[in-house]
Amino acid sequence: MAESQPHSAMHRSARVQAFLTTRIQAMSQGLLKPIDAASLGAFRILFGAIMLWEAYRYYHYDRIFRYYIQPQFWFPYEFFPFLSPLPGHGMYDVFLVMALSATGIMLGLFYRISAILFFITYTYVFLLDKAQYNNHYYLVCLVAFLLIFVDAHRWASLDQKWRPHAQAGVIPYWQLFILRSQLFLVYFFGGIAKINADWLVGEPIRSWLRARSHYPLVGQTFFTSEIGVAFFAYGGLFFDLTIGFLLLWRRTRLVAFLFILFFNLTNKWLFNIGIFPYMMIACTILFVEPDFPRRILRRASFSVPETLPSPAKFYRPLVFGFVTLYLVVQILLPFRHWLYRGEVSWTEQGHRFSWHMKLRSKSGKLTITVTDPQTGESWQDDPSGKLSTRQLKRMETHPDMILYYVQRLKKELEQEGISNPIIKVDALVSLNGRPSQQLINSEVNLAEKTWTVFSSSDWIIPLQTTVSPKVHQVSPDAVE
């Protein structure tokens, strides 16, 4: 009897292994199922057009000069300290290539090359300065990366017209699935992030609405009422958590589209968030039936083959591995703030790349004191001469940016002959209407500290007030 137990365990293990192998093979086969390329092609056109508009906006509003040429200082991301803006007017050339490649994506002209060039130029600009971080910039980088690998030019493209091939108009299902999954995760994780003490008591929504009490019709009534606060706070939470599921189910898809229009156009009306609302509206085309754009254009005679030509042996596991790895990273990355102590909106550790959207209003006041240990002389450093207004406001409330500035300042002082300078920071910060408190231990010499990417920083003082009070007014400029 005792000898049969190991045999039984081995038998169960073999059955589990066989079941998993069968399921993986079925999923791999499903990812290769042929579908109409029309909805992906329509998204390609919309995405390219919006990105072309975005590149033009940077030129039109002089952001290229103000963000990447005029400043003397930038805050690079971890692992990318070697990146810096091109000298002279080189950044204008970068945005020109970005605009041309966006046009290529939109038209489906030299599509693969255009997608690669757009991803490189846009991501390069994105990684130059943390002060410019925005969730929708990050989303554009991800979508641009995925467009490199999908065949979005197989419908309504110049490439298809000039270089037709046997399977024009057809794509494997995984190419639509991975983009749908990315959009689903953006919404869903945006909802999960809203399940926090501040959001559930109506902050910072309450503050933002009262700062817009001058809006016609609803400003003095709805925006200043607790009913209005609850509508936006809990409505936004419900929207983010459910909209992905409503989009996936065909019976609720029309309702989901109407919700998306209302939600994103309202965001555009209330907040200055650039192209993000239009991009999220455009992304809904990914959730219609794949042949819907073709049917709208009355080309219903097109038929999708039941199978695609047999791919190379390595293709199926390569596709399954790529899709799985990509989605695992995107699912785990938003949870990394659990690696750190304290409130993520306060410490900022784990905040970026996690879809924590419109969750906080922060304002700060920063004083940097330098001491020469050899002479004992102390003085205050004024960062406003090196940073733009936007950079300074971001740095005042972000510990990692403060530390990077201090480290750069240390190097400059050492080049001037001041060895081992002592640099201390007094940072008073208010989060979501709380009374201002110290963000950083003002007794710590930050010149001796380094930023820890995978562990908590002991020089950041924990948030003292766990739940924000119900404040009645805040400057719109404090909103992040």
Secondary structure, 3 states (H helix, E strand, C coil): CCCHHHHHHHHHHHHHHHHHHHHHHHHHHHHCCEEECHHHHHHHHHHHHHHHHHHHHHHHCCHHHHHHCCCCCCCCCCCCCCCCCCCCCHHHHHHHHHHHHHHHHHHCCCHHHHHHHHHHHHHHHHCCCHHHCCHHHHHHHHHHHHHHHCCCCCCCCHHHHHCCCCCCCEEEHHHHHHHHHHHHHHHHHHHHHCCCHHHHCCCCHHHHHHCCCCCCCCCCCCCCCHHHHHHHHHHHHHHHHHHHHHHHCHHHHHHHHHHHHHHHHHHHHHCCCCCHHHHHHHHHHHHCCCCHHHHHCCCCCCCCCCCCCCCCCCHHHHHHHHHHHHHHHHHHHHHHHHHCCCCHHHHCCCCCCCCCCCCCEEEEEEEEEEECCCCCCEEEECHHHCCCHHHHHHHCCCHHHHHHHHHHHHHHHHHCCCCCCEEEEEEEEEECCCCCEECECCCCCHHHCCCCCCCCCCCECCCCCCCCCCCCCCCHHHEC
